[in-house]
Amino acid sequence: MYSIKEFAKELKVKVSTIRYYERVRLIVPKRSDNGYRLYGDDELKRTRYILVMKYAAFSIDEIKQMLSMMVLPTTPDCEFKSEQLLVTKERELTQKIARYQEVLALLKEVKPLAIDSHYEEVEPEITARIDTIYQKINEEAD
């Protein structure tokens, strides 16, 4: 069993993050006789799952929905909602990856130009590429 400080250290997050996850009922630690929080391997596995979903831009409510699938018997409605959520997240991540790839390609092109004294000549093209990426990001946000 881990204390909250050990648990946070193991997960490489702040203690405040663990307390927040507890406050929003994503994790529920056991309590020792003196009231201290105690976290075991189940909480560790669950919190890693939470952290991965958070990294993938799942909201707290979406994380709760996904976690509930792990412990509750599923209904057809629950399965449908979960599938919809996963399809949406997959699409969002795919779009984000595409934008990151465009930005990465742009950075690779700009890096030698930033050193070169002819930047002014290619600046309009770079600005146009940035504007295109910006437009795509805004369209995806709508």
SVG drawing of the C-alpha trace seen along z (x, -y; Angstrom):
<svg xmlns="http://www.w3.org/2000/svg" viewBox="-30 -40 52 47">
<polyline fill="none" stroke="black" stroke-width="0.4" points="0.0,0.0 1.1,-3.5 0.7,-6.7 -0.6,-9.6 2.9,-11.0 4.4,-7.7 1.5,-7.1 2.0,-10.5 5.7,-9.9 5.2,-6.5 2.9,-8.0 5.1,-11.1 2.2,-13.5 1.6,-16.1 -0.2,-15.1 -2.8,-17.8 -3.6,-15.8 -4.3,-12.7 -6.5,-14.7 -8.4,-16.2 -9.0,-12.7 -10.3,-11.7 -12.5,-14.8 -14.2,-14.1 -14.5,-10.5 -12.3,-9.0 -10.4,-7.1 -11.4,-6.2 -8.5,-5.3 -8.8,-3.0 -8.4,-4.6 -6.1,-3.4 -7.3,-3.3 -5.8,-6.8 -7.6,-8.2 -4.6,-8.3 -5.3,-7.5 -3.9,-4.2 -3.5,-3.3 -3.0,0.2 -2.2,1.9 -5.8,1.5 -5.8,-2.2 -2.4,-2.4 -3.7,-0.6 -6.9,-2.7 -4.9,-6.0 -2.5,-5.0 -5.6,-4.4 -6.9,-7.9 -3.6,-9.5 -3.5,-8.0 -7.0,-9.1 -6.3,-12.6 -3.2,-12.7 -5.5,-11.8 -7.7,-14.8 -10.6,-12.9 -12.7,-15.1 -13.4,-14.1 -16.9,-13.1 -15.6,-11.0 -13.1,-9.3 -15.8,-8.5 -17.9,-7.0 -15.0,-4.8 -14.1,-3.7 -17.7,-2.8 -17.5,-0.3 -14.7,1.5 -16.8,2.2 -20.5,2.1 -22.4,4.6 -23.0,2.9 -26.3,2.2 -26.9,1.7 -27.3,-2.0 -24.0,-2.2 -22.2,-0.2 -23.6,-2.6 -22.5,-5.7 -19.1,-4.3 -18.6,-3.4 -19.7,-6.9 -17.2,-8.4 -14.4,-6.2 -15.1,-6.9 -15.2,-10.7 -11.9,-10.5 -10.2,-8.5 -11.2,-11.1 -10.1,-14.0 -6.7,-12.3 -6.2,-11.5 -6.9,-15.1 -4.6,-16.4 -1.8,-14.0 -2.3,-15.3 -1.9,-18.9 1.2,-18.0 2.7,-16.3 2.0,-19.4 3.6,-21.7 6.6,-19.3 7.1,-19.4 6.9,-23.2 9.5,-23.3 11.9,-21.1 11.6,-23.4 11.9,-26.6 14.9,-25.5 17.5,-25.9 15.8,-29.1 16.0,-30.6 19.7,-30.4 19.8,-31.5 19.9,-35.2 17.1,-34.7 14.3,-34.3 12.5,-37.3 12.2,-35.6 10.3,-32.6 8.4,-34.3 5.2,-34.7 5.2,-31.0 5.7,-30.1 3.0,-32.5 0.6,-31.0 1.4,-27.5 0.8,-28.7 -2.5,-30.3 -3.5,-27.0 -2.7,-25.0 -4.5,-27.6 -7.6,-27.4 -7.6,-23.6 -7.3,-23.7 -10.2,-26.2 -12.4,-24.1 -11.8,-21.1 -12.6,-23.0 -16.1,-24.0"/>
</svg>
